[in-house]
Amino acid sequence: MRHRPTIAKIDLDALAHNFRETRRFVGEDLQYMAVVKADAYGHGAVECARRLEAEGIDWFGVAIIEEGVELREAGITKPILCLGSFWPGQADTVLSYQLTPVVFELDVAAALSAAVGEGSYDIHIKVDTGMGRVGVRWPDVGEFAEGLKAYPNLNVTGLMTHLASADDPAQDDFTRKQIDRFKQACETFREAGFDPQICDIANSPGSIRCRDSRVDLVRLGGALYGLLDDIVPPEDEQPMLKPVLSLVSRIAHVKRVPAGDGLGYDQTFHTQRDSLIAMVPMGYADGYPRGESNRQEAIVNGQPVPVVGRISMDWTLLDVTDLPRCRKGDEVTFIGRAGDHQITAADLASQIDTIGYEITCGISPRVPRVYMG
């Protein structure tokens, strides 16, 4: 069955380029984790993971057990770290699919230990050094390490933390404080008799901006997908990344509208002249934010044109009056490059006070991902 023309194009060659370029920039002597949670930030976890595994990635990172299971069932063989640990009743699934859980609660350790039984199993521990989310609070690391000794069949092979403000030069002092706290936590674990082989701090902005955060392993998320243009300050030296995702559709209908007519819900736009209006099957149910209404542009036939009226669940209206040759079936670019013009996820994000990550993560599953490269 053919689908409607609203699609997300995923350039796997650009994804591979971003991995290679970031590894060159950060350092070849480290291990690298591809964070493919949230369906690879909306890009499609399975296809992205397959390409990155072929490119030599060392680890994959997911948020939840279900995401790890999806990768295993798709044939991914590299280690998979479940950053959000696991829920009660999921310990057997962790073992069955050979997933490495992040642990930060002793009752979770107890459940996994019971499931492991007489064997042994590798885990990573997360330390909260100031992010304020999940993790063992850094002052409590010693007590936690002592409690973990009750489960000798769990091998602590990794320790991790997450930087809260690595993208913000004004908070570099706090980032250094987090790094120092983490290094002390690693030492505390070693003094308690544990021997973690992997200590990792750096996320994408940390790996690029903070050399001290490059320890054993680097976790790459936004960098892989070319989404750092509104994350890392432009004045900072950084790798040359390429956008991986383009969001496109085609014009479904064009009609002439006289001056003074209102368009869309609540009539938030009125034509100022006799106008040519194009209807495109793209709406907020597809992940094109309603907040872009009357504020954003799309690209048609190589030229930017304004979005007019409210973006509705299934449709977006464009004023193509200045493109008199515009026709039904012409391609429309909402994210991506067409001709000499480009619209990025960051451009959409800036209009609604968010970041490009949220834009790509929000692209609906009803939008097919079409892979190239």
C-alpha positions in Angstrom: 0.0 0.0 0.0 1.3 3.4 -0.9 1.4 6.0 1.9 0.7 9.7 1.9 3.6 11.9 1.0 4.4 13.1 4.5 7.7 11.3 5.4 10.9 11.7 7.4 14.0 11.1 5.3 16.9 9.6 7.4 20.3 10.0 5.9 22.4 7.1 7.3 25.5 8.3 5.6 25.2 11.6 7.5 24.7 9.6 10.7 27.9 7.6 10.1 29.8 10.9 9.2 28.7 12.4 12.5 30.0 9.4 14.5 33.3 9.4 12.7 33.7 13.2 12.9 32.9 13.3 16.6 35.2 10.5 17.3 38.0 12.2 15.4 37.3 15.5 17.3 37.0 13.9 20.8 39.6 11.2 20.6 40.2 7.8 19.0 41.4 6.1 22.2 38.0 6.1 23.9 35.0 3.8 23.8 31.8 5.3 22.3 28.2 4.7 23.2 25.4 5.6 20.7 22.3 6.8 22.7 19.4 5.5 20.6 16.6 6.0 23.2 13.3 7.5 22.2 13.6 5.7 18.8 17.0 7.3 18.2 15.7 10.8 19.0 12.9 10.1 16.4 15.2 8.9 13.7 14.5 5.1 14.0 16.5 3.1 16.6 16.8 -0.1 14.7 18.1 1.2 11.4 20.4 3.8 13.1 21.8 1.1 15.4 22.4 -1.3 12.5 24.4 1.4 10.7 26.3 2.5 13.8 27.2 -1.1 14.7 28.6 -1.6 11.2 30.6 1.6 11.8 32.2 0.2 14.9 30.3 1.7 17.8 31.2 0.1 21.2 27.9 0.4 23.1 24.3 1.4 22.7 22.3 3.3 25.3 18.5 3.1 25.8 16.2 4.5 28.3 14.0 1.5 29.0 14.2 -2.3 28.8 11.6 -2.4 26.0 14.0 -0.4 23.8 16.8 -2.8 24.5 14.6 -5.8 23.6 13.7 -4.1 20.3 17.3 -3.8 19.4 18.2 -7.4 20.4 15.3 -8.8 18.4 16.5 -6.8 15.4 19.8 -8.6 15.6 21.9 -5.9 17.4 24.8 -7.7 19.3 26.9 -4.9 20.9 26.4 -4.2 24.6 23.2 -2.3 25.5 23.1 -0.1 28.6 19.6 0.5 30.0 20.1 4.0 31.4 16.8 4.1 33.3 17.4 0.7 35.1 14.4 -1.7 35.1 11.0 -2.1 36.7 9.8 -4.8 39.1 9.2 -8.0 37.2 11.7 -7.2 34.4 14.8 -8.8 35.9 14.3 -12.0 33.9 14.0 -10.0 30.7 17.2 -8.2 31.4 19.0 -11.5 31.7 17.3 -13.1 28.7 18.2 -10.3 26.4 21.7 -9.7 27.9 21.0 -6.1 28.7 23.3 -4.2 31.1 21.2 -2.3 33.6 22.1 0.9 35.4 21.5 0.4 39.1 21.0 3.1 41.7 18.8 1.4 44.3 19.6 -1.5 46.5 16.2 -3.1 46.2 16.7 -3.2 42.4 20.2 -4.8 43.0 18.5 -7.4 45.2 15.9 -8.3 42.6 18.5 -8.7 39.9 20.8 -10.7 42.2 17.9 -13.1 43.0 17.2 -13.6 39.3 20.9 -14.2 38.6 21.2 -16.9 41.3 24.4 -18.8 41.3 25.8 -17.1 38.2 27.1 -13.6 37.9 26.0 -10.5 36.0 27.5 -7.1 35.0 25.9 -3.9 36.1 26.7 -0.2 36.0 26.0 2.2 38.8 24.8 5.8 38.3 26.0 8.5 40.6 24.0 11.8 40.9 26.7 14.4 41.1 24.3 17.4 40.8 21.8 16.6 38.0 19.2 15.9 40.7 17.5 13.1 38.8 18.1 9.3 39.2 21.3 8.1 40.7 23.0 7.5 44.1 23.6 11.0 45.5 27.3 11.6 45.6 27.6 12.0 49.4 26.0 8.6 49.8 28.2 6.6 47.5 30.2 5.0 50.3 27.1 3.7 52.1 25.7 2.4 48.8 28.9 0.6 47.9 28.9 -1.1 51.3 25.3 -2.2 50.8 26.0 -3.5 47.4 28.5 -6.0 48.9 25.5 -8.1 49.9 25.1 -9.1 46.3 28.5 -10.6 45.2 27.0 -12.1 42.0 26.6 -8.6 40.6 29.8 -7.3 39.0 30.1 -3.5 39.0 31.8 -3.0 35.6 30.9 0.6 35.1 30.2 3.8 36.9 28.4 6.8 35.3 27.0 10.2 35.9 25.3 12.9 33.9 26.3 16.5 33.4 23.5 19.0 34.0 25.0 22.1 32.3 27.8 21.0 30.0 26.3 23.1 27.2 26.4 26.4 29.2 29.7 28.3 29.5 28.3 30.3 32.4 28.0 27.1 34.4 31.4 25.6 33.7 32.4 25.9 37.3 29.5 23.6 38.3 30.4 21.2 35.5 33.9 20.9 36.9 32.4 20.4 40.4 30.4 17.5 39.0 33.4 16.0 37.4 35.4 16.2 40.6 32.5 14.6 42.6 32.4 11.8 40.1 36.1 11.1 40.2 35.9 10.9 44.0 32.9 8.5 43.8 35.0 6.3 41.5 37.7 6.3 44.1 35.3 5.5 46.8 34.0 2.4 44.9 37.6 1.2 44.4 38.4 1.7 48.1 35.3 -0.5 48.8 36.8 -3.3 46.8 35.0 -2.8 43.4 36.9 -2.6 40.1 34.9 -0.8 37.5 36.5 -0.9 34.1 34.4 1.9 32.6 33.9 5.3 34.2 31.9 7.6 32.0 30.8 11.2 32.4 30.5 12.9 29.0 27.3 13.3 27.0 27.5 15.0 23.6 28.1 18.6 24.8 30.3 17.4 27.6 32.5 15.4 25.2 32.9 18.5 22.9 33.3 21.3 25.5 34.8 19.6 28.6 38.1 17.7 28.0 38.1 16.5 31.6 34.8 14.7 31.1 36.4 12.4 28.5 37.3 9.4 30.6 36.8 5.8 29.4 33.6 6.1 27.4 31.7 8.9 25.8 27.9 8.8 25.4 26.8 10.4 22.1 23.2 11.4 21.6 22.5 14.7 19.8 25.9 14.8 18.1 25.1 11.7 16.2 21.9 13.2 14.7 23.5 16.6 14.0 21.3 18.3 16.6 23.9 20.4 18.4 23.3 23.8 16.7 21.1 25.0 19.6 23.0 23.0 22.3 26.7 23.8 21.9 27.5 27.5 21.8 28.5 28.5 18.3 31.7 30.2 19.4 33.0 26.8 20.8 35.2 24.7 18.6 33.2 21.6 17.6 33.0 18.8 15.0 31.5 19.5 11.6 28.1 17.7 11.9 25.4 17.1 9.3 21.6 17.0 9.9 20.4 13.4 9.6 16.6 14.0 9.4 14.5 15.9 6.8 10.8 16.3 7.2 8.9 16.7 3.9 5.5 16.4 2.4 3.8 17.4 -0.9 1.1 19.9 -1.7 -2.3 18.2 -1.8 -4.5 21.1 -2.9 -4.1 24.7 -4.1 -6.8 27.3 -4.2 -7.3 31.0 -4.7 -8.6 33.0 -1.7 -9.7 36.6 -2.0 -8.3 39.4 0.2 -9.8 39.6 3.6 -10.7 35.9 4.1 -9.8 34.2 7.3 -7.9 30.9 7.3 -8.0 27.9 9.7 -9.3 27.5 13.2 -10.1 30.8 15.0 -9.4 32.7 11.8 -6.0 33.7 13.2 -4.8 34.8 9.7 -6.6 37.0 7.2 -5.3 37.4 3.7 -4.1 40.9 2.9 -4.3 40.3 -0.9 -5.8 37.9 -3.4 -3.8 34.9 -2.4 -2.8 31.4 -3.5 -3.0 29.0 -0.6 -1.6 25.5 -0.5 -2.8 22.7 1.8 -0.2 20.2 2.9 -1.0 16.9 4.8 1.2 17.7 7.8 -0.1 18.6 11.2 0.5 18.5 14.9 -0.5 14.8 14.9 2.6 14.3 12.8 4.8 16.2 15.2 4.7 19.6 13.4 4.1 21.9 16.5 0.9 23.9 16.6 3.0 26.7 18.1 4.6 27.3 14.7 1.3 28.7 13.4 1.7 32.0 11.6 5.4 32.1 12.7 7.3 29.5 10.7 8.2 29.0 7.0 8.4 26.0 4.8 10.3 25.6 1.5 8.5 25.1 -1.8 10.3 24.9 -5.1 13.4 26.2 -3.5 11.8 29.2 -1.9 10.7 29.9 1.7 7.0 30.6 2.1 5.0 31.4 5.3 2.9 29.1 7.3 -0.5 30.8 7.6 -3.4 30.1 9.9 -3.5 27.6 12.7 -1.6 24.3 12.2 -4.3 21.7 12.7 -4.1 18.0 13.5 -3.6 16.9 9.9 -3.1 20.0 7.8 -0.8 23.0 7.4 -1.6 26.0 5.1 1.1 27.8 3.2 0.8 31.2 1.4 2.3 30.5 -2.0 1.1 33.6 -3.7 4.6 34.6 -4.7 5.1 31.2 -6.4 2.5 31.3 -9.2 3.9 28.1 -10.8 3.2 26.2 -7.6 1.2 23.1 -8.2 -0.4 20.1 -6.5 2.3 17.5 -5.9 5.2 19.9 -5.4 7.5 18.9 -2.5 7.4 20.9 0.7 10.3 20.9 3.1 9.5 21.5 6.8 12.9 20.4 8.1 15.9 20.1 5.8 17.6 21.8 2.8 16.0 22.6 -0.5 17.7 24.8 -3.1 19.7 27.5 -1.3 17.5 27.4 1.8 17.5 25.3 4.9 15.3 24.9 7.9 16.7 23.0 10.9 15.0 21.4 13.9 16.6 24.2 15.9 14.8 26.8 13.8 11.5 25.2 14.7 12.5 24.9 18.3 13.5 28.5 18.6 10.0 29.6 17.8 8.4 27.7 20.7 11.2 27.9 23.4 12.5 24.4 23.2 15.4 22.5 21.6 15.8 20.5 18.4 15.8 17.2 20.4 12.1 17.7 21.3 11.2 18.5 17.7 12.7 15.3 16.2 11.5 13.1 19.2 8.0 14.5 18.6 7.7 13.3 15.0 4.8 10.9 15.1 5.1 7.2 14.3 2.5 7.7 11.6 5.2 9.5 9.7 7.2 6.8 7.8 10.9 6.9 8.1 12.5 6.5 4.8 16.2 5.5 5.0 18.9 6.6 2.5 22.6 5.7 2.4 
